[in-house]
């Protein structure tokens, strides 16, 4: 499942305090790859190395201003494109 995409991809990210889970997909929602990485320096570097095979990428990070802030703060200075995905709110909340 680790194909290289010829065009743009979206990397969906579900951040946690010490790990992030990512899923790489095409605009037609074909899943090309996925992984879980730690948020320390080694894990962050491994995640970046993994996604380099998709140079036309945009990150969709859940909670850019909340739980995802620590990862977004490291992606933006590298020139990565990041969009915020609001955390799902339970019905009736």
Residue pairs with C-beta under 8 A, 6 or more apart in sequence:
1 31
1 32
1 33
1 34
2 32
2 33
2 53
3 32
3 33
4 32
4 53
4 54
5 24
5 26
5 32
5 54
5 56
7 26
7 27
7 56
8 26
8 27
8 56
8 57
8 58
9 24
9 25
9 26
9 32
9 54
9 56
9 57
9 58
10 24
10 25
10 27
10 57
10 58
10 59
10 60
11 22
11 23
11 24
11 51
11 54
11 57
11 58
11 59
11 60
12 22
12 23
12 24
12 25
12 60
12 62
12 85
13 20
13 21
13 22
13 59
13 60
13 61
13 62
13 68
13 71
14 20
14 21
14 22
14 62
15 39
15 61
15 62
15 63
15 67
15 68
15 70
15 71
16 39
16 67
17 39
17 67
18 38
18 39
18 40
19 36
19 37
19 38
19 39
19 43
20 36
20 37
20 39
20 47
20 71
21 34
21 35
21 36
22 34
22 35
22 36
22 37
22 47
22 51
23 31
23 33
23 34
24 31
24 32
24 33
24 34
24 51
24 54
24 57
25 31
25 32
26 32
32 54
33 50
33 53
33 54
35 47
35 50
37 43
37 44
37 46
37 47
37 50
38 44
39 70
39 71
44 71
44 74
48 78
51 57
57 80
57 81
58 81
58 82
58 83
59 72
59 75
59 80
59 81
59 82
59 83
60 83
60 85
61 68
61 71
61 72
61 75
61 82
61 83
61 84
61 85
62 68
62 85
62 86
62 87
63 69
63 84
63 85
63 86
63 87
64 72
64 82
64 83
64 84
64 85
65 84
66 87
67 87
68 84
72 82
75 82
76 82
